[in-house]
Amino acid sequence: MKQIQISLILVLISTISTFGQNFQTISSDRIAFFENEYNNVKAVRIDSVKYQNDSLLYPFTTIQQLDYDCFSPLEASWIGKSVIIKDNGLNGFINKMGDTISIKTDANLGDTWIAYALQDSLTIEASVVSYDTLTFIGITDSVKTINFQVYDKNMNLLDWELNNMNIRISKYHGFVTTFDFYLFPNLQFDYPYETLEEYNLIGLSNPKAGISNLTWFEVNDFQVGDELHILDESSCWNFDGYGSATTSKANYKYLERTDYSDSIVYRYSRKQSIHTVWTDSSDFKYYNDTLTTTIKPNPLFDKLPGEPIIYENETYNYYMTNGSHLSKTDAGGTERYWFDDNYCWNAALVDGCLRDDKYIKGLDGPYYSCTQSFCLGGAERKLAYYNKGGVTWGNPLTITGISDASISRDITIFPNPAKNQITVNISDGNYQDLQIFIYDIQGKLQKIECLESNNSTINISNLDLGVYILKISDNERVLKIDRLIVE
């Protein structure tokens, strides 16, 4: 009987020991990719390790806002300034304020500990609430789920969003769900974008599973027969009615591909029409030819999502999104920073068409949409259709060698000057989805209406007296720009 009891005790001890073993959160031998609920991707790569009594891991830093107009690409990672790995299973993450968030990776089911505390302010308890076998990114592993509860200095439970958030740690592969620990516990509300979020594991480099970093060669990965249709529009009109608008429709079909050790060479056909309208004239170009292009390495694009690119006195980074297609975006129009010789990078002051350039895996780029800051207009480049590996999406663009140069002469607006209404006359009835836009002299949209017939009457009685800019467009192009005087 004693022998049976001893055996049971040994089994129980073995079970507890196995259950409570160290599930390390971060490892220096792999890159991990995580996404939030908006499919925005962040990466963790350990760039250096210091061994003292504990292991001190330093992830690559991301651009952080330190003050109202002070940014730094050298301050900290989104996962924390550093990560402490202790032999006793305690992992510590250093947040924005230099405090430590403690995660007991060897805790057992039901174990509770203080993960974070501010003297005379609040206490955050963590506890293991489940221990399961889960499958994620094609991997099956044991996973612990850790929940957090926030209390005030008198240990009264506070109604914080953190109470409903969890992290999950797997036995062999680190975090399955984590936080942006740099912002933990969401005490600071200095800047609108700073908020604590959950991120779920979507890729690993070792073992290779799930998604990986999107590279320049993957963006430009085409096979024979692949086809892209791209619509490119831009316009800039002064408030006196003078300016131009250009519409480009292009069809690219890949005919040959040759791979080399450091490049890819494509031969492709191009069918393209470019139509430009000025205030009093227009121009039309048409191409139907075969071209060759060489794709070469782009090491800056190949950096991990969020990894700062520091070039001379400038810094920026690419964002990666795991949506319907994996993509990377250069938000350089609004998120480039210049060094001011005081440890700070200041947001660049730029005008013009501030655009975010998006590149899509296997579907080229950049694609963007922006509004001009110094004139009425903007620019947009979008993917209208593709046929890739026999999979199609979108609506093909119709491209012919027939000029659209007479478009603006097909449309007349009268009377002008006008009082209570105007009539839009369109002599060519082949347009679809026509709309009229009326802007004031500051470029603010005052009225938008659909044109239902070749002779449409628009009520303008609610417009103040003055000069307005009138624009007529279909679903693909600007057809006419004119001044409208309301008297």
Secondary structure, DSSP 8 states (H G I E B T S, - for coil): -HHHHHHHHHHHHHHHHHHTS---S--TT--EEEE-TT-EEEEE-EEEEEESSSEEEEE--EEEEEETTEEEEEEEBTTBS-EEE-TTSEEEEE-TTS-EEEEETT--TT-EEEEEEETTTEEEEEEEEEEEEEEETTEEEEEEEEEEEEEETT--B---GGGG-EEEEETTTEEEEEE-GGGTT----SSTT----EEEEEEEETTEEE-----HHHHT---TT-EEEEEEEEEEE-TTS-EEEEEEEEEEEEEEEEE-SS-EEEEEEEEEEEEEEESS-EEEEEEEEEEEEEE---TTTTS-TT--EEETTEEE-EEEEESSSEEEEE-TTT--EEE-SSS-EEE----S----EEEETTTEEEEEEEE-SSSEEEEEEEEEEEEETTEEEE------S---TTTGGGEEEESSSBSSEEEEEES-TT--S-EEEEE-TTS-EEEEEE--SSEEEEE-TTS-SEEEEEEEE-SS-EEEEEEEEE-
